[in-house]
Amino acid sequence: MKKRTSLKDIATRVGVSTALVSYVLNNQKEDRISKEVAARIKAVAKELNYRTNQIAKGLKTSKTFTIGLIVADISNSFSASLARIIEDEADKNGYTVLFGSSDENDIKLRKLAHEMINRGVDGLILAPTENAIELLLELKETEVPFVLLDRYFPQFRSSYVALDNFQAGYMATEHAIESGGKRIGMINFRSTHFHLEERTRGWLSALREHKIPGGKKQLRLVREHHLESEVQKTVNSLLSQQEPVDTLLLASNMIAIHALRYIIEKRLKVPKDIAIIVIDETEAFEFFYAPLTFIRQPLQEMGQTATRILLDNISHNKAVSQVNLSPELVVKKSSLHHYSSPLKR
Amino acid sequence: MKKRTSLKDIATRVGVSTALVSYVLNNQKEDRISKEVAARIKAVAKELNYRTNQIAKGLKTSKTFTIGLIVADISNSFSASLARIIEDEADKNGYTVLFGSSDENDIKLRKLAHEMINRGVDGLILAPTENAIELLLELKETEVPFVLLDRYFPQFRSSYVALDNFQAGYMATEHAIESGGKRIGMINFRSTHFHLEERTRGWLSALREHKIPGGKKQLRLVREHHLESEVQKTVNSLLSQQEPVDTLLLASNMIAIHALRYIIEKRLKVPKDIAIIVIDETEAFEFFYAPLTFIRQPLQEMGQTATRILLDNISHNKAVSQVNLSPELVVKKSSLHHYSSPLKR
């Protein structure tokens, strides 16, 4: 087997320190060093086929029994719970998990994926950011197995485990209609993420099938980086318009947390003034005075399935597995307009 | 510089595959391979000074601009929030963070620390498990800089950033007394962790100084792996004894979550039937019908300070920094026995 190109080989050829090569190739900010040097290091690395060696050949000859997991935001309970489940499942199989958190940032995601691969993980589980396609194409070339988690790109063929998000939106909305909702608004993120768009599509589809008026006029989109103020503004606008909504479908647990704070502040009565249904959950929901109705994502199944597919891919099977898990509706008080009626409890 | 010993060098000497050497040295379960082979690999690795080379020499010559973070339980919001803060602070300084979660398991902690060091992290931030001293002694020998987070061992000299936990227990108890508490019980983990013992010591010290009777008779210890049932049992025992407690000091956010569930189930009135104060917090507390009084840990400061100390240690300074951060009392309704009185609000 041909000797692998090392950082030192590149450093010697360029005439710089190994540390500098590592710095440049690990995609660090380059403002501290000259552009010419950075370009030269990258050119030599390419010429010596640095990455291909490290990754494609390196991994096949020596497993490290380590997998990388890149979540969207480790401070969100959704990501943190999944991380714990994947860690437990990997541990059962003798694998250690190294985590990273992209914070929904394409550059961080790329950096983390490169760091992990250069450190020899046997495979990756990742929740891709909005513009991750290019990175995923690169990953395919490296032949490091990977499984997408929670999100995927319908136009990009790869293994993934995700919720059936259309079904989640549809199911939540149908429940709202059955509970007596006549004007059902939705708040979602302003995002091109397919999984979020699917939730909106499910909502809209249920409204249409049940001939509930309003449609997209009752949809509000908020930006993640202005979440608190935009959730307040949009809840307020949906409630104070000429025909206020009587039900709010909230597309994520973080949108819900901010909406609840606003509802408490404004002393609105749930579900009398406004019924609430959330897609996804968080520990806080059960402690709200009207415990929240929500769509449960099967986290245990999601994390375990993703881990198993990845470990299968690592050890033998190169099959592409695409799994859409069914959402579960958990009905509590917040969605029941007439919750004093025994029939509705 | 002497060439580093590689896994391949060891494999060649022992006459096994590189993968097998990696498997053994990364502390994987060894039940699949013979004990003799495993022992031989370890002996040769020691003889060739494998670890020392990889770590002590490797790191000094080529920084990777990566740090490792090992938290206690990534699914706990305390760990997850700290991870996010450390990630942000490291990113500002051009560093990537690889996380791991020990789940309070000594063996997992050791495995993660080894994985990270063998993958060339420049330093480690870690929340040590109960019996981590031996590992910490090893880490000192490797000369990889590390900073302890949240927990430390008073008898072991190293950099750390933690809460002043005695003060936290004391402050919470003093507030309970000032709010009219006469019988103040405490629920803590059954653990030898110094930071948890300090919380109990602070509680006891405040009781004694204010001549509140009861003392250790009002202390209950619960096991982490039986948390739900033991919290229920202990809340019940403190409330149903001949002289029931009127205030509960809960030593962690997870103890509080289970106590609140039980309190809701039993339809107890907070604070009328029982006042509640918690050390540490979680998002759920603000949504409970009587928002919880709690001791806030300065997470931002904790994560940022730990990161800065580590990066200082990596780049030049070998000083030992020990930081005890001040707790902050956040008073809400749950602790105010007479909360309808305007003076108390």
Interface residues (C-beta under 8 A of the other chain):
Chain A: L7 S17 T18 A19 S22 Y23 N26 Q28 K29 T61 S62 K63 T64 F65 T66 D73 I74 S75 N76 S77 S79 A80 S81 A83 R84 E87 D88 D91 G94 T96 V97 L98 F99 G100 S101 D103 K108 K111 L112 E115 M116 R119 G120 I257 L260 R261 I264 T282 E283 A284 F285 E286 F287 F288 Y289
Chain B: L7 S17 T18 A19 S22 Y23 N26 Q28 K29 T61 S62 K63 T64 F65 T66 D73 I74 S75 N76 S77 S79 A80 S81 A83 R84 E87 D88 D91 G94 T96 V97 L98 F99 G100 S101 D103 K108 K111 L112 E115 M116 R119 G120 I257 L260 R261 I264 T282 E283 A284 F285 E286 F287 F288 Y289
